[in-house]
Amino acid sequence: MGKRKITILEPVVEEIARIAFFIEGEGLPKTAKKFIDEAFSFFEELSSETLIHRPCRYLPWQVLNYRCATFRKKYIVAYLDNTKDIVICDFALQKALK
């Protein structure tokens, strides 16, 4: 059992930065840093070959064959699951997808 290569697309990094900037703007710089660290640790966990998440239910992502994982109970991570690597394509607030 190994780990697959992870590729994180720019929109994901921008969304995480936007959320962290908002948290920091609320006067919580340590929490913002922790959010970033936890998000990237979560992405690292997705690289495990034993993990298989459900296909996304959000129609635009379903058409693209993305798989979805929940981060912190309110964010959705959409990624392409390949045999040797995963591509993290999107990161969104779950409420925004309805």
LINSUL-V326712 format. One record per residue. N is the residue number from 0. RES is the residue in three letters. SS is DSSP state (alpha for helix, beta for strand, coil for the rest). Layout:
n = {N:N}
res = {RES:RES}
ss = {SS:SS}
//
This chain:
n = {0:1:2:3:4:5:6:7:8:9:10:11:12:13:14:15:16:17:18:19:20:21:22:23:24:25:26:27:28:29:30:31:32:33:34:35:36:37:38:39:40:41:42:43:44:45:46:47:48:49:50:51:52:53:54:55:56:57:58:59:60:61:62:63:64:65:66:67:68:69:70:71:72:73:74:75:76:77:78:79:80:81:82:83:84:85:86:87:88:89:90:91:92:93:94:95:96:97}
res = {MET:GLY:LYS:ARG:LYS:ILE:THR:ILE:LEU:GLU:PRO:VAL:VAL:GLU:GLU:ILE:ALA:ARG:ILE:ALA:PHE:PHE:ILE:GLU:GLY:GLU:GLY:LEU:PRO:LYS:THR:ALA:LYS:LYS:PHE:ILE:ASP:GLU:ALA:PHE:SER:PHE:PHE:GLU:GLU:LEU:SER:SER:GLU:THR:LEU:ILE:HIS:ARG:PRO:CYS:ARG:TYR:LEU:PRO:TRP:GLN:VAL:LEU:ASN:TYR:ARG:CYS:ALA:THR:PHE:ARG:LYS:LYS:TYR:ILE:VAL:ALA:TYR:LEU:ASP:ASN:THR:LYS:ASP:ILE:VAL:ILE:CYS:ASP:PHE:ALA:LEU:GLN:LYS:ALA:LEU:LYS}
ss = {coil:coil:beta:coil:beta:beta:beta:beta:coil:alpha:alpha:alpha:alpha:alpha:alpha:alpha:alpha:alpha:alpha:alpha:alpha:alpha:alpha:alpha:alpha:coil:coil:coil:alpha:alpha:alpha:alpha:alpha:alpha:alpha:alpha:alpha:alpha:alpha:alpha:alpha:alpha:alpha:alpha:alpha:alpha:coil:beta:coil:coil:coil:coil:coil:coil:beta:coil:coil:coil:alpha:alpha:alpha:alpha:alpha:coil:coil:coil:beta:beta:beta:beta:beta:coil:coil:coil:beta:beta:beta:beta:beta:beta:beta:coil:coil:coil:beta:beta:beta:beta:beta:beta:beta:beta:beta:alpha:alpha:alpha:alpha:coil}
//
